[in-house]
Amino acid sequence: MSEKRIVMKTQMGILKPLHEVFEAVVDNNKLNKYFVSKGSGRLESNKTITWRWDDYDATHDIKVLKVETDKYISFNWNVGNAETLTEILFEKRNSNLTLVKITEKDWVADYEGATHSMGQTEGWTNFLCCLKAYVEH
């Protein structure tokens, strides 16, 4: 019998064209304006970059797995005591509306896993709110 796992999901509509929203995520110079204090480079397939948050005194290495322009980003990183897979999907809803969906997995379905997944849900929801504010205003 396989162990139960937790998957975190969040999403938000952003009132800007798909490519503009996608670039705000993959372009280090834009990401530094609303999400990380410092990033070491553009998100590109098979590249490891470092994200730094001064306000949390935290640094994480991001192992980018795959980037499909205007469609999809996936990466691994360590959250708590687990390496997780984060996937960001971009969907064009119309010429000026982009839906961004984020999933992060796999935590063991126990107290520690639930605590980390809830914290990540909070963090990725904050990311989406900041992304929305950045590109819309």
Protein Blocks (a to p, Z undefined) as FASTA:
>chain_A
ZZddddddddddddddfklmmmmmmmmklmmmmmbmbdcbdcdehiacddddfklopacd
dddfbdcehkbccddddehjbccddddddddfblmbccdddddddddddfklmmmmmmmm
mmmmmmmmmmmmmmmZZ
